[in-house]
């Protein structure tokens, strides 16, 4: 694929800085990176308007009483484009990827927790959709790699620069996967999270207008949700811009006694962009990024093969990404991002 934008060294340093703290001010980033603030501001807006880079505010589903599912859908070739488009417009979907071969699709779906409807209406609807032959859903039990950012985009800054940008790591009380009743989660928080998902760097004035809160309340609630482990910020950028255009999905059957060792190893593998322990036939699901298919083979045959306890592996190449972490955005005539589907992103 030909890219109209090429990332230079400063772009990569900026992206790494935003992964460390997606809401850090441009002046703070500029000071740490040793460049003019106007240069950092201009670089970010150029990349953002071209839909190359976006900061997305993401919510820990379990801490608001929700569940994440990785869903595999087997369908007819003629149904995959319409299904992909329909799923991409939903607010409860992310990481949508038709797989090579054009008869399978994977995505992440968020549903109410067990005891509510647990996503049954959506899963039942999928099974009734013409062209869909099978649906397999695996519930995410715990994310084990990639939550703090893929190594491919977090290697541009020196250790001292990273330390200067890093805010104190939030330490949620008790179980990090437990619901966050103490931090409070209501309609206004959901509106706040929705706006931050579209633009994690939305200014306080805009967030106050969306939630009906004062600016000081917005600042306090964002800080509180981050400290409670409910809210974090991720840089949404296609790995192909870093020279890693090959994306593969892995489903690993792992012996229970080896689960801890395998997941700890995956968290240290540079190729792993994300991994989680799930329910279903495969205990571990992983996304890996490689420079080419030869590098993918090397990873599977060497690093992954060296891990004891993996009984069976299934892999699939991603044909394209229809949606990543945040809501789907499309360019407008003015070159500014627009939300796909009902409800457009306000002009800035």
FIPA-327408 format. One line per 4 residues: number of its first residue (from 1); their letters; for each residue x, y, z of C-alpha. Coordinates in Angstrom, 1 decimal. Layout:
# residues N
NUM	A	X:Y:Z ~ ...
END
This chain:
# residues 348
1	XXXX	0.0:0.0:0.0 ~ 1.4:3.4:-0.9 ~ 1.4:5.9:1.9 ~ 0.8:9.6:1.4
5	XXXX	2.5:10.4:4.8 ~ 5.9:9.2:5.9 ~ 6.8:9.3:9.6 ~ 10.1:11.0:10.3
9	XXXX	12.1:10.8:13.5 ~ 10.3:13.7:15.1 ~ 6.9:12.2:14.2 ~ 7.9:9.0:15.9
13	XXXX	9.1:10.8:19.0 ~ 5.9:12.7:19.2 ~ 3.8:9.5:18.8 ~ 5.9:7.8:21.6
17	XXXX	5.3:10.8:23.8 ~ 1.6:10.7:23.3 ~ 1.5:7.0:24.1 ~ 3.1:7.8:27.4
21	XXXX	0.6:10.5:28.2 ~ -2.1:11.1:25.5 ~ -3.3:14.3:27.2 ~ 0.1:15.9:27.9
25	XXXX	0.2:19.5:26.7 ~ 2.1:20.3:23.5 ~ 4.3:22.7:25.6 ~ 5.3:19.9:27.9
29	XXXX	6.0:17.5:25.0 ~ 8.0:20.2:23.2 ~ 10.1:20.9:26.3 ~ 11.0:17.2:26.8
33	XXXX	11.7:16.7:23.1 ~ 13.7:19.9:22.8 ~ 11.8:21.5:19.9 ~ 9.5:24.5:19.5
37	XXXX	5.9:24.1:20.8 ~ 4.5:25.4:17.5 ~ 6.4:22.6:15.7 ~ 4.9:19.9:17.9
41	XXXX	1.4:21.4:17.5 ~ 1.8:21.6:13.7 ~ 3.1:18.1:13.5 ~ 0.3:16.6:15.5
45	XXXX	-2.5:18.4:13.6 ~ -1.0:17.4:10.3 ~ -1.0:13.7:11.3 ~ -4.4:13.9:12.9
49	XXXX	-6.1:15.7:10.0 ~ -4.6:13.0:7.6 ~ -6.1:10.3:9.9 ~ -2.6:8.9:10.5
53	XXXX	-2.6:9.4:14.2 ~ -5.3:9.8:16.8 ~ -5.3:9.7:20.6 ~ -8.2:7.6:21.8
57	XXXX	-9.5:7.5:25.4 ~ -10.3:3.9:26.2 ~ -12.3:2.4:29.1 ~ -11.5:-0.7:31.0
61	XXXX	-14.7:-2.6:30.4 ~ -14.6:-4.7:33.6 ~ -14.2:-1.7:35.8 ~ -17.6:-0.3:34.5
65	XXXX	-19.3:-3.7:34.7 ~ -19.0:-4.6:31.0 ~ -17.4:-7.5:29.1 ~ -15.2:-7.6:26.0
69	XXXX	-15.4:-10.5:23.5 ~ -13.3:-11.4:20.6 ~ -15.7:-12.7:18.0 ~ -14.9:-14.8:14.9
73	XXXX	-17.5:-14.7:12.2 ~ -17.5:-17.1:9.3 ~ -19.6:-15.8:6.3 ~ -20.0:-15.9:2.6
77	XXXX	-17.7:-13.8:0.4 ~ -20.6:-11.6:-0.8 ~ -21.7:-10.8:2.7 ~ -18.4:-9.7:4.3
81	XXXX	-18.3:-6.1:3.0 ~ -21.8:-5.2:4.2 ~ -21.2:-7.0:7.5 ~ -17.9:-5.1:8.1
85	XXXX	-19.5:-1.8:7.3 ~ -22.5:-2.4:9.6 ~ -20.3:-3.5:12.5 ~ -17.9:-0.6:12.1
89	XXXX	-20.7:1.9:12.7 ~ -21.6:0.4:16.1 ~ -20.3:2.1:19.2 ~ -19.8:-1.3:20.9
93	XXXX	-17.3:-2.7:18.4 ~ -13.6:-2.3:17.8 ~ -10.6:-3.9:16.1 ~ -12.7:-5.1:13.1
97	XXXX	-10.6:-7.0:10.6 ~ -11.7:-9.1:7.6 ~ -9.1:-11.9:7.3 ~ -7.2:-13.0:4.2
101	XXXX	-9.5:-15.2:2.2 ~ -12.5:-12.9:2.6 ~ -14.7:-15.4:4.3 ~ -13.9:-14.7:7.9
105	XXXX	-14.1:-11.6:10.1 ~ -12.8:-10.9:13.6 ~ -13.8:-8.0:15.9 ~ -14.0:-7.1:19.6
109	XXXX	-17.5:-6.5:21.0 ~ -18.4:-4.9:24.3 ~ -21.5:-6.2:26.1 ~ -23.2:-5.9:29.5
113	XXXX	-21.7:-8.2:32.2 ~ -23.1:-11.5:33.1 ~ -26.5:-11.2:34.8 ~ -27.6:-8.6:32.2
117	XXXX	-28.3:-9.7:28.6 ~ -24.6:-10.6:28.1 ~ -24.8:-9.6:24.5 ~ -27.3:-12.2:23.6
121	XXXX	-29.4:-9.9:21.3 ~ -26.4:-8.9:19.2 ~ -25.0:-12.4:19.0 ~ -28.4:-13.8:18.1
125	XXXX	-28.8:-11.1:15.5 ~ -25.5:-12.0:13.9 ~ -26.6:-15.7:13.7 ~ -29.8:-14.6:11.9
129	XXXX	-28.0:-12.3:9.4 ~ -28.1:-13.7:5.9 ~ -24.7:-14.8:4.7 ~ -23.3:-15.6:8.2
133	XXXX	-22.5:-19.3:8.7 ~ -21.0:-19.3:12.2 ~ -20.2:-17.1:15.1 ~ -17.7:-18.0:17.8
137	XXXX	-17.3:-15.6:20.8 ~ -14.5:-15.8:23.4 ~ -14.8:-13.6:26.5 ~ -11.6:-11.6:27.5
141	XXXX	-10.7:-12.6:31.0 ~ -7.5:-10.5:31.2 ~ -5.3:-8.5:28.9 ~ -1.7:-9.6:29.3
145	XXXX	0.3:-7.7:26.7 ~ 0.1:-4.5:24.7 ~ -2.1:-2.4:27.0 ~ 0.7:0.2:27.4
149	XXXX	1.4:0.4:23.7 ~ 3.0:-1.8:21.1 ~ 6.8:-1.9:21.2 ~ 7.1:-0.8:17.6
153	XXXX	5.8:2.7:18.4 ~ 7.3:3.0:21.9 ~ 11.0:2.9:21.1 ~ 11.7:6.4:19.9
157	XXXX	12.5:8.2:23.2 ~ 15.3:7.8:25.6 ~ 14.6:6.5:29.1 ~ 15.1:10.0:30.7
161	XXXX	12.6:11.5:28.2 ~ 10.1:8.8:29.0 ~ 10.5:9.4:32.7 ~ 10.0:13.2:32.2
165	XXXX	6.7:12.6:30.4 ~ 5.3:9.8:32.5 ~ 2.6:10.7:35.0 ~ 2.6:8.7:38.2
169	XXXX	1.2:5.2:37.4 ~ -2.4:4.8:38.6 ~ -2.8:2.1:41.2 ~ -6.4:1.1:41.4
173	XXXX	-7.5:-0.2:44.8 ~ -8.0:-3.9:45.1 ~ -8.5:-6.2:42.0 ~ -7.5:-4.3:38.8
177	XXXX	-10.3:-6.1:37.0 ~ -13.0:-5.4:39.6 ~ -15.9:-2.9:38.9 ~ -15.1:0.6:39.9
181	XXXX	-18.2:1.5:41.8 ~ -16.2:3.7:44.2 ~ -15.1:6.0:41.4 ~ -18.6:6.4:40.1
185	XXXX	-19.9:5.7:36.6 ~ -23.0:7.3:35.3 ~ -24.5:8.9:32.2 ~ -22.2:11.9:32.3
189	XXXX	-19.1:9.7:32.6 ~ -20.3:7.7:29.6 ~ -20.7:10.9:27.6 ~ -17.2:11.9:28.7
193	XXXX	-15.7:8.6:27.7 ~ -17.5:8.7:24.3 ~ -16.1:12.1:23.5 ~ -12.6:11.1:24.6
197	XXXX	-12.9:7.9:22.4 ~ -13.3:10.1:19.4 ~ -10.6:12.5:20.5 ~ -8.5:11.8:23.5
201	XXXX	-7.1:15.3:23.4 ~ -10.5:17.1:23.3 ~ -10.1:20.3:25.3 ~ -11.8:20.9:28.7
205	XXXX	-14.3:23.4:27.2 ~ -15.6:20.8:24.8 ~ -15.8:18.1:27.4 ~ -17.7:20.4:29.7
209	XXXX	-20.2:21.2:27.0 ~ -20.7:17.5:26.4 ~ -21.1:16.5:30.0 ~ -22.8:19.6:31.5
213	XXXX	-20.0:19.7:34.1 ~ -17.8:22.7:34.9 ~ -14.2:22.8:33.6 ~ -12.9:22.1:37.1
217	XXXX	-15.2:19.0:37.4 ~ -14.0:17.7:34.0 ~ -10.4:17.9:35.1 ~ -11.1:16.2:38.4
221	XXXX	-13.2:13.4:36.9 ~ -10.7:12.7:34.1 ~ -7.9:12.5:36.7 ~ -10.0:10.4:39.0
225	XXXX	-11.0:7.9:36.3 ~ -7.4:7.6:35.2 ~ -6.2:7.0:38.8 ~ -9.0:4.4:39.3
229	XXXX	-7.8:2.4:36.2 ~ -11.1:3.1:34.4 ~ -9.7:5.4:31.7 ~ -6.5:5.3:29.7
233	XXXX	-5.2:6.8:26.5 ~ -3.9:4.9:23.5 ~ -2.3:6.2:20.3 ~ -4.3:4.8:17.3
237	XXXX	-1.9:4.5:14.4 ~ -1.5:1.9:11.7 ~ 1.7:-0.2:12.3 ~ 2.4:-0.1:8.5
241	XXXX	3.6:3.5:9.0 ~ 6.4:2.0:11.1 ~ 7.3:-0.5:8.5 ~ 5.3:-3.4:9.9
245	XXXX	2.5:-4.0:7.4 ~ 1.9:-7.7:8.1 ~ -0.6:-8.3:10.9 ~ -1.5:-11.8:12.1
249	XXXX	-4.0:-13.1:14.7 ~ -3.0:-16.1:16.8 ~ -5.2:-18.4:18.8 ~ -3.1:-20.5:21.2
253	XXXX	-4.1:-23.6:23.2 ~ -2.1:-23.4:26.4 ~ -1.9:-25.9:29.2 ~ -3.2:-24.4:32.5
257	XXXX	0.1:-24.9:34.3 ~ 1.9:-23.0:31.5 ~ -0.5:-20.1:31.2 ~ 1.4:-17.7:33.4
261	XXXX	4.7:-18.4:31.8 ~ 3.4:-18.1:28.2 ~ 1.6:-14.8:28.9 ~ 4.6:-13.3:30.7
265	XXXX	6.7:-14.2:27.7 ~ 4.3:-12.7:25.2 ~ 4.3:-9.4:27.1 ~ 8.1:-9.2:26.4
269	XXXX	7.9:-10.1:22.7 ~ 8.4:-7.1:20.4 ~ 6.1:-8.5:17.7 ~ 3.1:-8.8:20.0
273	XXXX	0.9:-5.8:19.8 ~ -1.8:-7.2:22.1 ~ -2.6:-10.4:23.9 ~ -5.3:-11.6:26.3
277	XXXX	-6.4:-14.7:28.1 ~ -9.9:-15.7:26.9 ~ -12.5:-18.3:27.3 ~ -13.1:-20.8:24.5
281	XXXX	-11.0:-23.5:22.8 ~ -7.9:-21.3:22.7 ~ -6.8:-19.9:26.1 ~ -4.8:-17.0:24.6
285	XXXX	-5.5:-14.6:21.7 ~ -2.7:-12.4:20.3 ~ -2.2:-9.8:17.6 ~ 1.3:-9.7:16.1
289	XXXX	3.0:-7.2:13.8 ~ 5.7:-8.1:11.4 ~ 7.7:-6.6:8.5 ~ 6.8:-9.4:6.1
293	XXXX	5.6:-13.0:6.1 ~ 9.2:-14.2:6.5 ~ 9.5:-12.3:9.7 ~ 6.2:-13.8:10.8
297	XXXX	7.5:-17.3:10.1 ~ 10.6:-16.6:12.1 ~ 8.6:-15.4:15.1 ~ 6.3:-18.5:15.0
301	XXXX	9.2:-20.9:14.5 ~ 11.6:-19.4:17.0 ~ 10.2:-17.2:19.8 ~ 6.7:-18.7:20.0
305	XXXX	7.9:-22.3:19.4 ~ 10.4:-21.9:22.3 ~ 7.6:-21.4:24.8 ~ 6.6:-24.7:26.7
309	XXXX	3.0:-25.5:27.2 ~ 1.5:-24.4:23.8 ~ -0.3:-27.4:22.5 ~ -1.9:-26.0:19.3
313	XXXX	-1.8:-22.8:17.4 ~ -4.1:-21.3:14.8 ~ -3.1:-18.2:12.8 ~ -4.7:-15.9:10.3
317	XXXX	-3.5:-12.9:8.3 ~ -5.4:-9.7:8.5 ~ -6.6:-8.6:5.1 ~ -7.3:-5.0:6.2
321	XXXX	-8.4:-3.1:9.3 ~ -11.9:-1.6:9.0 ~ -11.8:-0.2:12.5 ~ -9.3:0.1:15.3
325	XXXX	-9.7:1.2:18.9 ~ -11.8:4.3:18.7 ~ -15.0:5.2:16.8 ~ -14.6:5.1:13.0
329	XXXX	-13.6:8.5:11.6 ~ -13.6:9.6:8.0 ~ -12.1:12.8:6.4 ~ -14.4:15.7:5.7
333	XXXX	-14.1:18.1:2.8 ~ -12.2:20.5:5.0 ~ -9.7:17.7:5.9 ~ -10.9:17.4:9.4
337	XXXX	-12.0:14.1:10.9 ~ -15.6:13.2:11.0 ~ -17.3:10.4:12.8 ~ -18.7:7.6:10.7
341	XXXX	-22.4:7.0:11.4 ~ -24.9:8.9:13.5 ~ -23.4:11.9:15.5 ~ -20.6:13.8:14.0
345	XXXX	-17.5:15.1:15.7 ~ -17.9:18.8:16.5 ~ -15.7:21.3:14.5 ~ -12.8:22.8:16.2
END
